[in-house]
Amino acid sequence: MIQIRLKRGEAVEKALKRLKKIMDKEGMMKQIRANRYFESPSEKRRKKSARARTRMVMSRMPKV
């Protein structure tokens, strides 16, 4: 469980920004968004193979 303690005189907005940064680092937001809707196993496989194809194409492109 992530806990953020407010420092003396710190604005709440700044603490929220720190919380979001930590959650992004841990990949929590990505996981929450992925689990928002049910995705069938076949859809997961399809997306996984599409990501792999994209990575393969990108790795073959010449570096500029």
Backbone as a ProteinNet text record, in pm:
[ID]
protein_1_A
[PRIMARY]
MIQIRLKRGEAVEKALKRLKKIMDKEGMMKQIRANRYFESPSEKRRKKSARARTRMVMSRMPKV
[TERTIARY]
84.1	0	88.7	57.8	136.6	83.2	176.1	138.8	222.4	157.4	224.8	195	299.2	280.1	307	217	235.6	351	440.1	549.8	497	566	521.4	512.5	395.6	374.9	361.1	351.3	340	194.5	176.1	41.9	-7.2	-137.4	-197.6	-175.3	-180.1	-159.7	-21.7	77.5	213.6	224.9	157.2	158	87.4	-21.9	-92.2	-1.8	75.6	168.1	272.9	322.5	418.7	355.1	229.9	158.1	141.5	99.1	80	210.9	319.4	450.5	491.5	468.1	500.5	413.7	285.1	193.5	231.4	272.6	316.8	441	532.9	657.1	629.6	534.6	500.5	406.5	352.9	264.7	123.2	86.1	-47.8	-157.4	-136.5	-240.8	-265	-157.4	-170.7	-250.6	-223.7	-293.3	-440.8	-468.1	-606.9	-685.8	-624.4	-693.5	-716	-618.1	-631.4	-741.9	-762.6	-863.4	-999.6	-1013.2	-1139.5	-1253.2	-1222.9	-1323.9	-1275.5	-1369.7	-1332.7	-1278.6	-1169.9	-1108.2	-1091.6	-1149.5	-1144	-999.9	-966.7	-831.9	-789.5	-883.6	-847.7	-811.4	-882	-849.3	-710.8	-678.3	-546.3	-436.9	-457.3	-358.3	-341.8	-454.8	-451.2	-372.9	-399.1	-328.5	-180	-150.2	-11.1	66.9	6.9	75.7	88.1	-9.7	-2.2	111.3	126.7	237.5	371.3	380.5	504.3	537.2	435.8	457.6	507.6	447.4	487.1	631.5	667.6	805.9	903.4	865.3	952.1	973.9	866.8	877.5	963.6	942.4	1018.2	1166.5	1197.8	1338.5	1411.2	1336.5	1396.1	1416.8	1348.5	1359.6	1498	1554.8	1687.8	1680.9	1786.4	1794.8	1831.2	1768.5	1795.4	1889.9
-117.7	0	124.2	215.7	338.3	442.1	504.8	612.1	734.5	848.4	975.3	1062.6	1110.5	1200.1	1343.6	1431.6	1572	1628.6	1698.2	1764.8	1896.1	1950.2	2075.4	2186.8	2243.9	2354.7	2312.1	2181.6	2132.9	2139.3	2179.5	2186.5	2045.5	2027	1896.5	1857.5	1956.3	1928.6	1868.9	1919.4	1869.5	1725.7	1696.1	1560.3	1464.5	1510.4	1428.6	1400.3	1499.1	1481.9	1375.4	1376.8	1274.8	1136.8	1128.1	1001.1	944.8	1030.4	986.7	940	1006.7	970	831.9	804.5	674.3	565.6	593.9	495.7	465.6	569	549	460.6	485.7	408.6	261	231.6	93.5	29.6	109.6	55.6	30.5	90.4	68.8	124.1	243.5	305.7	224.7	173.3	91.2	-35	-93.4	-215.7	-186.9	-76.6	-39.7	-18.3	52.5	76.6	-52.8	-143.4	-271.2	-356.2	-346.7	-428.8	-361.2	-245.1	-171.6	-247.7	-310.7	-386.1	-528.6	-622	-761.2	-778.3	-852.8	-880	-1030.8	-1088.9	-1234	-1277.9	-1403	-1453.1	-1438.9	-1456.3	-1442.9	-1297.7	-1201.3	-1060.9	-1029.6	-1085	-1063.1	-1116	-1236.8	-1295.9	-1210.1	-1162.4	-1080.5	-951.5	-887.3	-763	-789	-900.7	-934.6	-956.3	-1028.3	-1052.9	-924	-835.8	-708.1	-622.8	-622.3	-548.3	-605.2	-738.4	-804	-767.3	-767.3	-730.3	-586.6	-497	-356.9	-341.5	-410.9	-404.1	-455.4	-562.8	-622.3	-524.1	-460.1	-363.5	-245.1	-197.6	-82.6	-115.1	-236.8	-273.7	-286.7	-309.6	-322.4	-187.1	-83.8	48.9	106.4	176.8	235.9	351.5	362	470.7	599.3	708	837.3	916.1
0	0	0	-86.6	-100.3	-2.7	68	159.9	129	124.9	104.1	224.7	285.9	400.3	355.7	396.3	363.8	445.9	378.3	447.8	502.4	598.7	659.5	555	542.4	449.5	304.1	278.7	141.1	94.9	-28.3	-85.5	-117.9	-107.4	-134.6	-280.7	-370	-512.4	-537.8	-465.3	-482	-430.9	-321.7	-267.5	-363.6	-424.5	-524	-643.3	-682.6	-794.1	-760.2	-634.9	-592.2	-592.2	-546.5	-543.2	-684	-777.5	-915.2	-976.6	-943.8	-996.7	-946.4	-819.2	-761.5	-824.1	-839.6	-898.1	-1042.8	-1116.4	-1254.8	-1259.8	-1168.9	-1163.6	-1138.5	-1054.3	-1020.1	-1122.4	-1213.5	-1315.8	-1267.9	-1157.7	-1101.9	-1191.8	-1246.4	-1327.8	-1455	-1513.6	-1633.7	-1602.3	-1486.5	-1445.3	-1416.6	-1352.9	-1321.5	-1450	-1546.3	-1673.2	-1749.9	-1742.3	-1813.7	-1753.8	-1623.8	-1556.8	-1548.6	-1608.1	-1600.2	-1667.9	-1782	-1855.9	-1874.3	-1882.3	-1903.6	-2044.7	-2053.2	-2182.4	-2194	-2297.8	-2313.7	-2343.2	-2313.6	-2339	-2485.6	-2577.4	-2719.4	-2752.4	-2691.2	-2712.5	-2658.3	-2541	-2481.6	-2573.7	-2628.2	-2719.3	-2844.3	-2898	-3018.3	-2994.1	-2881.9	-2848.9	-2826.1	-2759.6	-2731.3	-2860.7	-2955.6	-3082.7	-3163.8	-3154.6	-3225.4	-3169.8	-3036.7	-2975.8	-3019.8	-3025.8	-3068.1	-3213.1	-3300.3	-3439.9	-3450.5	-3374.2	-3376.7	-3330.7	-3222.5	-3173.1	-3277.7	-3346	-3447.4	-3562.3	-3608	-3716.9	-3674.4	-3552.6	-3503.1	-3489	-3450.3	-3431.4	-3566	-3674.7	-3807	-3874.4	-3825.4	-3887.7	-3861.4	-3959.7	-3940.4	-3838.8	-3762.1	-3663.2	-3734.1	-3694.4	-3758.3	-3673.3
[MASK]
++++++++++++++++++++++++++++++++++++++++++++++++++++++++++++++++

